[in-house]
Amino acid sequence: MADFKVQTPCAGLLPVSVGDLSLTEMGPVRMTSLAPYRGCVAALSAAMQAAHGVAWPEPGRMTGDTQARALWFGRDMALLIGPEPEAGLAAHAALTDQSDGWAVVQLEGRRAAEVLARLCPLDLRDAVFAPGHTARTDVAHMAGSISRLGPQLWQIMVFRSMAATLVHEAEIAMRRVAARQNSPI
């Protein structure tokens, strides 16, 4: 009989540090997609607030904190990150466990936005993409999500099967940004 070992998507690939930039994997965390039934967004938001302390996010935004976060994940879709969803949410939305489907990494450092600018077609300037903002976007030609968790802290998500590609592309971008910093102008 086969002996299977549970591994995270980026097992053995991370952490990676280049200069003051670091790329780390977020530990296994519960992720549930929420697709509200027609006309149920307000009721779902109230149920989410009561059960988990997070409201339904506006487009391009997230609500909550590190314990429970609701991430806008596309039209009429959010991702509840952290807690096991309270059973009552199913009265207002279709719930789907996404926990094993995504590679989730964090990029941190003073020049992290410069690294991400090499990977995705978003305007990541502070005035446009502040902490609490999120977007579904291409990440190095992969379908993904970018979220700004703090002034120098970003969350990147791609499908689990693309974890090695994400780490490879992010590390190259980190090295190139660091090389520009160290090169004479």
N, CA and C of each residue as an Amber inpcrd file, in Angstrom:
protein
   555
   0.8430000  -1.1780000   0.0000000   0.0000000   0.0000000   0.0000000
   0.8870000   1.2390000   0.0000000   0.4870000   2.2370000  -0.7560000
   1.2410000   3.4850000  -0.8420000   1.1440000   4.2520000   0.4670000
   2.2380000   4.8840000   0.8330000   2.2750000   5.7200000   2.0280000
   2.3480000   7.1730000   1.5760000   1.2240000   7.8680000   1.6520000
   1.1560000   9.2380000   1.1860000   1.5410000  10.2040000   2.2930000
   2.2470000  11.2490000   1.9090000   2.6710000  12.2680000   2.8470000
   2.0540000  13.5980000   2.4340000   1.3980000  14.2690000   3.3580000
   0.7810000  15.5560000   3.0810000   1.8750000  16.6070000   2.9270000
   1.7910000  17.3740000   1.8310000   2.7530000  18.4430000   1.5950000
   2.0190000  19.7160000   1.1860000   2.5910000  20.8280000   1.5630000
   2.0470000  22.1020000   1.1210000   2.4500000  22.3170000  -0.3340000
   1.7790000  23.2070000  -1.0530000   2.1000000  23.4290000  -2.4640000
   3.5520000  23.8350000  -2.7170000   4.1430000  24.5930000  -1.8060000
   5.5140000  25.0910000  -2.0040000   6.5320000  24.3450000  -1.1450000
   6.2030000  23.1330000  -0.7220000   7.1060000  22.3570000   0.1320000
   8.4670000  22.2070000  -0.5390000   9.5050000  22.5710000   0.1760000
  10.8600000  22.4460000  -0.3270000  11.2910000  23.5730000  -1.2520000
  10.3870000  24.4720000  -1.6030000  10.7110000  25.5700000  -2.5110000
  10.9410000  26.8920000  -1.7820000  10.3180000  27.0430000  -0.6550000
  10.3860000  28.2970000   0.1020000  10.8220000  28.0320000   1.5240000
  11.3900000  29.0090000   2.1950000  11.4590000  30.4280000   1.8770000
  12.6210000  30.7660000   0.9480000  12.4890000  31.9330000   0.2870000
  13.5300000  32.4990000  -0.5600000  13.7340000  33.9370000  -0.1040000
  14.9900000  34.3270000   0.0850000  15.3190000  35.7040000   0.4440000
  16.3450000  36.2390000  -0.5360000  16.1270000  37.4640000  -0.9700000
  17.0670000  38.1600000  -1.8430000  17.1420000  39.5880000  -1.3200000
  18.3010000  39.9680000  -0.7850000  18.4220000  41.2860000  -0.1660000
  17.4180000  41.4140000   0.9670000  16.6330000  42.5120000   0.9610000
  15.6310000  42.6950000   2.0180000  14.2690000  42.1240000   1.6290000
  14.2020000  41.4290000   0.4930000  12.9550000  40.8190000   0.0350000
  12.8620000  39.3730000   0.5010000  11.6750000  38.9660000   0.9100000
  11.4890000  37.5650000   1.2920000  10.1830000  37.0450000   0.7140000
  10.2110000  35.7910000   0.3090000   9.0410000  35.0990000  -0.2120000
   8.8390000  33.8730000   0.6590000   7.6800000  33.7980000   1.3180000
   7.3900000  32.6870000   2.2240000   6.0160000  32.1150000   1.9100000
   5.8330000  30.8620000   2.2640000   4.5360000  30.2250000   2.0570000
   3.6710000  30.4290000   3.2840000   2.4130000  30.7530000   3.0540000
   1.4610000  30.7980000   4.1630000   1.1380000  29.3630000   4.5310000
   1.1140000  29.0920000   5.8100000   0.8070000  27.7450000   6.2640000
  -0.5660000  27.2990000   5.8100000  -0.8420000  26.0270000   5.9050000
  -2.1660000  25.5500000   5.5020000  -3.2530000  26.3240000   6.2480000
  -4.2060000  26.8100000   5.4940000  -5.2830000  27.5840000   6.0750000
  -6.5640000  27.2330000   5.3290000  -7.6590000  27.2830000   6.0210000
  -8.9560000  26.9800000   5.4290000  -9.3580000  28.1130000   4.4790000
  -9.7650000  27.7740000   3.2740000 -10.2680000  28.7410000   2.2940000
 -11.5620000  28.1970000   1.7120000 -12.6130000  29.0120000   1.7740000
 -13.9250000  28.6030000   1.2820000 -14.4550000  29.6700000   0.3480000
 -14.8060000  29.2740000  -0.8830000 -15.4190000  30.2550000  -1.7870000
 -16.8930000  30.3970000  -1.4140000 -17.3650000  31.6290000  -1.4900000
 -18.7500000  31.9680000  -1.1740000 -19.3680000  32.5920000  -2.4160000
 -20.4050000  31.9700000  -2.9480000 -21.1380000  32.4980000  -4.0980000
 -22.5740000  32.7260000  -3.6550000 -22.9240000  33.9890000  -3.3490000
 -24.2630000  34.2550000  -2.8010000 -25.3690000  33.9480000  -3.8070000
 -26.4750000  33.4330000  -3.2710000 -27.6490000  33.2170000  -4.0950000
 -28.2200000  34.5820000  -4.4760000 -28.9710000  34.6210000  -5.5550000
 -29.5390000  35.8740000  -6.0570000 -30.2850000  36.6180000  -4.9450000
 -29.8920000  37.8800000  -4.7410000 -30.5530000  38.7300000  -3.7570000
 -30.1610000  38.4690000  -2.3120000 -29.1380000  37.6700000  -2.0840000
 -28.7810000  37.2810000  -0.7100000 -27.4890000  37.9020000  -0.1870000
 -26.9040000  38.8540000  -0.9090000 -25.6240000  39.4220000  -0.4650000
 -25.7480000  40.0680000   0.9040000 -26.7770000  40.8670000   1.1290000
 -26.9390000  41.5520000   2.4210000 -27.1200000  40.5530000   3.5590000
 -27.9340000  39.5330000   3.3400000 -28.1530000  38.5200000   4.3800000
 -26.8790000  37.7170000   4.6260000 -26.1520000  37.4070000   3.5590000
 -24.8830000  36.6850000   3.7010000 -23.8860000  37.5280000   4.4730000
 -23.7940000  38.8040000   4.1390000 -22.8690000  39.6870000   4.8380000
 -23.1890000  39.7450000   6.3300000 -24.4630000  39.8520000   6.6620000
 -24.8750000  39.8800000   8.0760000 -24.5240000  38.5690000   8.7710000
 -24.7430000  37.4450000   8.0860000 -24.4120000  36.1410000   8.6670000
 -22.8990000  35.9890000   8.8410000 -22.1300000  36.4640000   7.8740000
 -20.6690000  36.4150000   7.9800000 -20.1850000  37.2650000   9.1500000
 -20.7680000  38.4520000   9.2900000 -20.3880000  39.3510000  10.3840000
 -20.6880000  38.7170000  11.7330000 -21.8610000  38.1080000  11.8530000
 -22.2460000  37.4760000  13.1140000 -21.3780000  36.2610000  13.4350000
 -21.0810000  35.4650000  12.4320000 -20.3500000  34.2170000  12.6590000
 -18.8420000  34.4010000  12.7450000 -18.2900000  35.2960000  11.9090000
 -16.8300000  35.3710000  11.7810000 -16.2430000  36.7670000  11.9450000
 -17.1020000  37.7660000  12.1260000 -16.6070000  39.1280000  12.3220000
 -16.1030000  39.7890000  11.0600000 -16.5180000  39.2880000   9.8850000
 -16.1300000  39.8870000   8.6130000 -17.3780000  40.1160000   7.7740000
 -17.3760000  41.2070000   7.0330000 -18.5020000  41.5170000   6.1560000
 -18.1680000  41.1010000   4.7280000 -19.1860000  41.0610000   3.8800000
 -18.9830000  40.7980000   2.4600000 -18.1000000  41.9150000   1.8950000
 -17.0210000  41.5910000   1.1760000 -16.1160000  42.6330000   0.6770000
 -16.6500000  43.3330000  -0.5780000 -16.3440000  44.6070000  -0.6790000
 -16.6340000  45.3660000  -1.8890000 -15.6740000  44.8930000  -2.9840000
 -16.0050000  45.1140000  -4.2510000 -15.0830000  44.7220000  -5.3270000
 -13.6910000  45.3240000  -5.1280000 -12.6820000  44.4840000  -5.2620000
 -11.3000000  44.9280000  -5.1220000 -10.8400000  45.1470000  -3.6980000
 -11.6120000  44.6940000  -2.7200000 -11.2560000  44.9210000  -1.3160000
 -11.3370000  43.6220000  -0.5180000 -10.8250000  43.6950000   0.7070000
 -10.9680000  42.5900000   1.6450000 -11.3800000  43.1500000   2.9900000
 -12.0010000  42.2900000   3.7910000 -12.4220000  42.6800000   5.1300000
 -11.8270000  41.6820000   6.1140000 -11.7650000  42.0720000   7.3830000
 -11.2890000  41.1590000   8.4140000  -9.8440000  41.3830000   8.7850000
  -9.2570000  40.3480000   9.3800000  -7.8800000  40.4210000   9.8550000
  -7.1950000  39.0810000   9.6250000  -6.1110000  38.8250000  10.3310000
  -5.3530000  37.5930000  10.0980000  -6.0930000  36.3390000  10.5510000
  -7.0350000  36.4580000  11.4790000  -7.7820000  35.2950000  11.9600000
  -8.9030000  34.8920000  11.0120000  -9.5690000  35.8900000  10.4450000
 -10.6740000  35.6560000   9.5110000 -10.6870000  36.8040000   8.5160000
 -10.6160000  36.4500000   7.2430000 -10.5810000  37.4670000   6.1980000
 -11.5380000  37.0680000   5.0820000 -12.2620000  38.0460000   4.5470000
 -13.0920000  37.8350000   3.3620000 -12.4380000  38.6070000   2.2270000
 -12.0800000  37.9150000   1.1860000 -11.3370000  38.4610000   0.0600000
 -12.2360000  38.4880000  -1.1630000 -12.4020000  39.6800000  -1.7910000
 -13.1490000  39.7410000  -3.0390000 -12.4300000  38.8370000  -4.0310000
 -13.1930000  37.9780000  -4.7020000 -12.5440000  36.9850000  -5.5570000
 -13.1570000  36.9380000  -6.9510000 -13.8530000  38.0020000  -7.3250000
 -14.4750000  38.0830000  -8.6300000 -15.9310000  38.4670000  -8.4800000
 -16.5970000  38.6450000  -9.6070000 -17.9970000  39.0560000  -9.5790000
 -18.8380000  38.0380000  -8.8080000 -19.5540000  38.5310000  -7.8080000
 -20.4210000  37.6870000  -6.9750000 -19.6790000  36.5050000  -6.3640000
 -18.4400000  36.7390000  -5.9510000 -17.6270000  35.6730000  -5.3620000
 -16.6880000  36.2810000  -4.3210000 -16.5750000  35.6080000  -3.1980000
 -15.6070000  35.9920000  -2.1720000 -14.9490000  34.7240000  -1.6560000
 -13.8010000  34.8980000  -1.0360000 -13.0760000  33.7830000  -0.4460000
 -12.9640000  34.0550000   1.0510000 -13.5080000  33.1670000   1.8520000
 -13.3880000  33.2580000   3.3060000 -12.1250000  32.5200000   3.6900000
 -11.1730000  33.2420000   4.2740000  -9.8760000  32.6700000   4.6200000
  -9.7400000  32.6250000   6.1300000  -9.4310000  31.4570000   6.6590000
  -9.2090000  31.2910000   8.0920000 -10.1500000  30.2930000   8.7270000
 -11.3420000  30.7370000   9.0900000 -12.2250000  29.8510000   9.8580000
 -12.9750000  28.8450000   8.9930000 -13.3780000  27.7800000   9.6330000
 -14.3470000  26.8550000   9.0400000 -15.6470000  27.6420000   8.9260000
 -16.2730000  27.6860000   7.7450000 -17.4790000  28.4990000   7.6180000
 -18.6090000  27.9780000   8.5040000 -19.2820000  28.8900000   9.1630000
 -20.4350000  28.5470000   9.9850000 -21.5100000  27.9660000   9.0670000
 -22.1390000  26.8960000   9.5040000 -23.1030000  26.1660000   8.6680000
 -24.2340000  27.0510000   8.1550000 -24.6370000  28.0700000   8.9170000
 -25.7330000  28.9420000   8.5130000 -25.4490000  29.7540000   7.2560000
 -24.1830000  29.8940000   6.8710000 -23.8550000  30.6360000   5.6520000
 -24.4200000  29.9450000   4.4180000 -24.5800000  28.6280000   4.4810000
 -25.0820000  27.8630000   3.3380000 -26.5270000  28.2240000   2.9810000
 -27.2440000  28.8780000   3.8630000 -28.6060000  29.3190000   3.5540000
 -28.6040000  30.5100000   2.5930000 -27.4590000  31.1860000   2.4960000
 -27.3640000  32.4050000   1.6970000 -26.4100000  32.2900000   0.5040000
 -25.5960000  31.2200000   0.4700000 -24.5790000  31.1200000  -0.5770000
 -24.1580000  29.6730000  -0.7890000 -23.6390000  29.4140000  -1.9720000
 -22.9970000  28.1220000  -2.2440000 -21.5910000  28.2050000  -1.6590000
 -21.2130000  27.2180000  -0.8700000 -19.9030000  27.1750000  -0.2160000
 -19.0820000  26.0530000  -0.8260000 -17.8470000  26.3500000  -1.1890000
 -16.9740000  25.3340000  -1.7620000 -15.6030000  25.4190000  -1.1120000
 -15.1270000  24.3050000  -0.5700000 -13.8070000  24.2700000   0.0430000
 -12.7450000  24.4120000  -1.0430000 -11.8730000  25.4070000  -0.8890000
 -10.7930000  25.6730000  -1.8380000  -9.4200000  25.4690000  -1.2050000
  -9.3770000  24.9560000   0.0000000  -8.1510000  24.9150000   0.7900000
  -6.9760000  24.2420000   0.0900000  -7.2170000  23.1660000  -0.6190000
  -6.1220000  22.4400000  -1.2620000  -5.8700000  22.8920000  -2.6950000
  -6.6290000  23.8480000  -3.1810000  -6.5430000  24.2200000  -4.5800000
  -5.5880000  25.3540000  -4.8980000  -5.0640000  26.0410000  -3.8750000
  -4.2780000  27.2430000  -4.1080000  -2.9230000  27.1850000  -3.4200000
  -1.9250000  27.7530000  -4.0850000  -0.6280000  28.0340000  -3.4640000
  -0.7080000  29.4810000  -3.0020000  -0.4100000  29.7230000  -1.7410000
  -0.5260000  31.0630000  -1.1660000   0.8190000  31.4400000  -0.5720000
   1.4120000  32.5150000  -1.1130000   2.7080000  32.9790000  -0.6290000
   2.6150000  34.4450000  -0.2440000   3.5710000  34.8630000   0.5750000
   3.6590000  36.2650000   0.9610000   5.0040000  36.8070000   0.5070000
   4.9640000  37.9790000  -0.1090000   6.1570000  38.6950000  -0.5380000
   6.2810000  39.9160000   0.3470000   7.4440000  40.0600000   0.9640000
   7.6280000  41.1680000   1.8990000   8.9470000  41.8570000   1.6190000
   8.9250000  43.1780000   1.7400000  10.1320000  43.9620000   1.5830000
   9.8270000  45.3330000   1.0190000  10.7700000  46.2320000   1.1900000
  10.6060000  47.6210000   0.7670000  10.3360000  47.7350000  -0.7280000
  10.8990000  46.8460000  -1.5260000  10.7500000  46.9230000  -2.9800000
   9.8400000  45.8100000  -3.5250000   8.9640000  45.3000000  -2.6860000
   8.0650000  44.2110000  -3.1010000   7.1550000  44.6290000  -4.2490000
   6.6670000  45.8600000  -4.2360000   5.7980000  46.3210000  -5.3280000
   6.5450000  46.3170000  -6.6570000   7.8400000  46.5980000  -6.6310000
   8.6490000  46.5570000  -7.8570000   8.7690000  45.1270000  -8.3790000
   8.8710000  44.1850000  -7.4740000   8.9090000  42.7730000  -7.8750000
   7.5880000  42.3990000  -8.5290000   6.4900000  42.7540000  -7.8780000
   5.1730000  42.4170000  -8.4190000   4.9010000  43.1080000  -9.7480000
   5.4450000  44.2940000  -9.9390000   5.2570000  45.0030000 -11.2100000
   5.8640000  44.2210000 -12.3740000   6.8280000  43.3610000 -12.0820000
   7.4270000  42.5110000 -13.1170000   6.5860000  41.2590000 -13.3720000
   5.6380000  40.9900000 -12.4920000   4.8490000  39.7570000 -12.5890000
   3.3990000  39.9780000 -13.0120000   2.8540000  41.1590000 -12.7610000
   1.4260000  41.3610000 -13.0460000   1.1580000  42.7480000 -13.6180000
   0.0780000  42.8920000 -14.3830000  -0.2340000  44.1550000 -15.0490000
  -1.1140000  45.0920000 -14.2180000  -0.7430000  45.3200000 -12.9710000
  -1.5400000  46.1830000 -12.0910000  -0.7580000  47.4300000 -11.7240000
  -1.4650000  48.5010000 -11.4310000  -0.8640000  49.7070000 -10.8870000
  -0.7930000  49.5130000  -9.3760000   0.3930000  49.2710000  -8.8590000
   0.5640000  48.9070000  -7.4520000   1.0710000  50.0580000  -6.5890000
   1.0090000  51.2690000  -7.1090000   1.4550000  52.4220000  -6.3170000
   0.5900000  52.5610000  -5.0670000   1.1820000  53.1030000  -4.0160000
   0.4970000  53.2620000  -2.7320000  -0.8420000  53.9770000  -2.8650000
  -0.9110000  55.0090000  -3.6860000  -2.1360000  55.7990000  -3.8180000
  -3.2430000  55.0540000  -4.5500000  -2.8920000  53.9980000  -5.2720000
  -3.8650000  53.2580000  -6.0730000  -4.2080000  51.9120000  -5.4390000
  -3.2160000  51.2170000  -4.9320000  -3.3880000  49.8620000  -4.4080000
  -2.8740000  49.8460000  -2.9680000  -3.6910000  50.3420000  -2.0650000
  -3.3210000  50.4810000  -0.6520000  -3.5620000  49.1710000   0.0990000
  -3.0560000  49.0600000   1.3290000  -3.3810000  47.8840000   2.1270000
  -4.9020000  47.7090000   2.2110000  -5.3410000  46.4700000   2.0450000
  -6.7650000  46.1640000   2.0200000  -7.3130000  45.9940000   0.6170000
  -6.4970000  46.3100000  -0.3930000  -6.9130000  46.1290000  -1.7820000
  -6.5310000  44.7300000  -2.2620000  -7.2920000  44.2270000  -3.2160000
  -7.0440000  42.9170000  -3.7950000  -7.4920000  42.9140000  -5.2520000
  -6.9200000  42.0380000  -6.0540000  -7.3120000  41.9430000  -7.4660000
  -7.0730000  40.5290000  -7.9690000  -7.9950000  40.0590000  -8.7880000
  -7.7580000  38.8480000  -9.5710000  -7.0100000  39.3120000 -10.8050000
  -5.9040000  38.6720000 -11.1380000  -5.0500000  39.1550000 -12.2120000
  -4.1520000  38.0430000 -12.7220000  -3.4780000  38.3120000 -13.8170000
  -2.4160000  37.4180000 -14.2750000  -1.2140000  37.6240000 -13.3710000
  -0.5920000  36.5360000 -12.9890000   0.6470000  36.5750000 -12.2230000
   1.6430000  35.7370000 -13.0140000   2.5330000  36.4040000 -13.7210000
   3.5030000  35.7150000 -14.5850000   2.7790000  34.7510000 -15.5300000
   1.7220000  35.2150000 -16.1480000   0.9160000  34.4720000 -17.1210000
   0.1140000  33.3320000 -16.5080000  -0.0930000  33.3650000 -15.2060000
  -0.9350000  32.3850000 -14.5230000  -2.1310000  33.1240000 -13.9330000
  -3.2760000  32.4650000 -13.9040000  -4.4360000  33.0630000 -13.2380000
  -4.1440000  33.1300000 -11.7510000  -4.3630000  34.2960000 -11.1490000
  -4.0420000  34.4140000  -9.7350000  -4.7400000  35.5670000  -9.0640000
  -4.2500000  35.8740000  -7.8820000  -4.7930000  36.9360000  -7.0500000
  -3.6360000  37.6110000  -6.3270000  -3.7010000  38.9450000  -6.2680000
  -2.7200000  39.7370000  -5.5240000  -3.4900000  40.5350000  -4.4820000
  -3.0220000  40.5160000  -3.2400000  -3.6550000  41.2940000  -2.1650000
  -2.5700000  42.0160000  -1.3900000  -2.8670000  43.2450000  -1.0090000
  -1.9100000  44.0030000  -0.2050000  -2.3370000  43.9120000   1.2480000
  -1.5170000  43.2320000   2.0430000  -1.8290000  43.0110000   3.4520000
  -1.2740000  44.1020000   4.3530000  -0.2240000  44.7700000   3.9110000
   0.4030000  45.8280000   4.6940000   1.2380000  46.7010000   3.7900000
   1.8880000  47.7240000   4.3420000   2.6690000  48.6420000   3.5120000
   3.7360000  47.9430000   2.6690000   4.3560000  46.9000000   3.2110000
   5.3950000  46.1750000   2.4870000   5.1140000  44.6730000   2.4310000
   3.8610000  44.2900000   2.6090000   3.4910000  42.8730000   2.6660000
   2.3630000  42.5810000   1.6770000   2.6060000  41.6070000   0.8050000
   1.6870000  41.2370000  -0.2600000   1.4080000  39.7480000  -0.2150000
   0.1940000  39.3720000  -0.5450000  -0.1890000  37.9650000  -0.6770000
  -0.3930000  37.6680000  -2.1520000   0.1920000  36.5650000  -2.6090000
   0.0510000  36.1300000  -3.9930000  -0.5490000  34.7310000  -3.9740000
  -1.5700000  34.5180000  -4.8060000  -2.2090000  33.2070000  -4.9030000
  -2.2630000  32.7750000  -6.3610000  -1.8870000  31.5210000  -6.6080000
  -2.0750000  30.8900000  -7.9160000  -2.5750000  29.4740000  -7.6530000
  -3.0640000  28.8150000  -8.7000000  -3.4980000  27.4380000  -8.5310000
  -2.3340000  26.5830000  -8.0320000  -2.6540000  25.6360000  -7.1950000
  -1.6570000  24.7850000  -6.5630000  -0.6890000  24.1550000  -7.5690000
  -1.2080000  23.7530000  -8.7150000  -0.3630000  23.1010000  -9.7200000
   0.6940000  24.0390000 -10.2910000   0.5650000  25.3360000 -10.0430000
   1.5020000  26.3290000 -10.5680000   2.4730000  26.8370000  -9.5030000
   2.5290000  26.1980000  -8.3520000   3.3530000  26.6730000  -7.2340000
   4.8260000  26.7980000  -7.6100000   5.3870000  25.7900000  -8.2360000
   6.8110000  25.8380000  -8.5900000   7.0850000  26.9540000  -9.5920000
   6.1810000  27.1490000 -10.5340000   6.3520000  28.2230000 -11.5110000
   6.2870000  29.5770000 -10.8280000   5.3520000  29.7560000  -9.9070000
   5.2540000  31.0120000  -9.1660000   6.5500000  31.3020000  -8.4190000
   7.0610000  30.3280000  -7.6860000   8.2840000  30.5350000  -6.9150000
   9.4400000  30.8850000  -7.8550000   9.5520000  30.1650000  -8.9600000
  10.6280000  30.4140000  -9.9320000  10.5390000  31.8420000 -10.4800000
   9.3640000  32.2340000 -10.9610000   9.1870000  33.5680000 -11.5540000
   9.3870000  34.6740000 -10.5180000   8.8800000  34.4740000  -9.3140000
   9.0370000  35.4870000  -8.2590000  10.5010000  35.6330000  -7.8660000
  11.2140000  34.5340000  -7.7540000  12.6300000  34.6150000  -7.3870000
  13.4350000  35.3480000  -8.4630000  13.1590000  35.0720000  -9.7360000
  13.8440000  35.7950000 -10.8140000  13.5610000  37.2930000 -10.7020000
  12.2920000  37.6530000 -10.4960000  11.9310000  39.0660000 -10.3660000
  12.6130000  39.6950000  -9.1510000  12.6840000  38.9690000  -8.0440000
  13.3600000  39.4740000  -6.8470000  14.8320000  39.7410000  -7.1410000
  15.4860000  38.8220000  -7.8150000  16.9150000  38.9770000  -8.1440000
  17.1380000  40.1600000  -9.0860000  16.2440000  40.3490000 -10.0260000
  16.3960000  41.4640000 -10.9670000  16.1900000  42.8060000 -10.2810000
  15.2220000  42.8940000  -9.3870000  15.0070000  44.1360000  -8.6400000
  16.2110000  44.4120000  -7.7490000  16.7250000  43.4060000  -7.0770000
  17.8940000  43.5730000  -6.2240000  19.1130000  43.9840000  -7.0520000
  19.2710000  43.4430000  -8.2320000  20.4020000  43.7970000  -9.0940000
  20.3180000  45.2570000  -9.5200000  19.1230000  45.7420000  -9.8160000
  18.9630000  47.1640000 -10.1850000  19.3210000  48.0650000  -9.0210000
  18.9880000  47.6290000  -7.8250000  19.2830000  48.4180000  -6.6300000
  20.7920000  48.5350000  -6.4350000  21.5100000  47.4820000  -6.7530000
  22.9430000  47.4320000  -6.5100000  23.7850000  47.9290000  -7.6830000
  23.1590000  48.1900000  -8.8290000  23.9410000  48.6120000  -9.9970000
  24.1300000  50.1190000  -9.9950000  25.2890000  50.5710000 -10.4540000
  25.5050000  52.0280000 -10.5320000  24.6670000  52.6120000 -11.6720000
  24.1890000  53.8060000 -11.4450000  23.3640000  54.4830000 -12.4690000
  24.1410000  55.5860000 -13.1100000
